[in-house]
Amino acid sequence: MILRATPEGVVLTVRAQPGAKRTAIAGIYGEGESAQLKIAVHAPPIEGRANQALVEFLAETFGLPKSRVELVSGALSRSKTFRLHGLALTQASAVLAQWPVVSGQ
């Protein structure tokens, strides 16, 4: 499950692909409960640069300040969990639906 509502906002599961030509949503990784949003990241996985790039990309994508995007788990893994503070599940779903690689359009 890519998105899950929590009292603080939304939890988003991500599969990072560092070292890409540009940072962008690349599709869905996995299926069902283990599905993750696949994001290609331009920054290398060195000294937390890819994590920082993901925080910046998610903040811009969801229209949040960077301070409202929290890396909850997976700092040293490709599989990561982010909390998007103050965002409703319906808002997050609407944003992801705009990406054809996610919505399947």
URHUUR-V96092 format. One record per run of one state. SS is the DSSP state (~ for helix, > for strand, _ for the rest). FROM is the first residue (numbers start at 1). TO is the last residue. If there is no record, write none. Layout:
SS,FROM,TO
SS,FROM,TO
This chain:
_,1,2
>,3,6
_,7,8
>,9,18
_,19,23
>,24,29
_,30,31
~,32,34
_,35,35
>,36,41
_,42,48
~,49,62
_,63,65
~,66,68
>,69,73
_,74,78
>,79,85
_,86,88
~,89,97
_,98,99
~,100,103
_,104,105
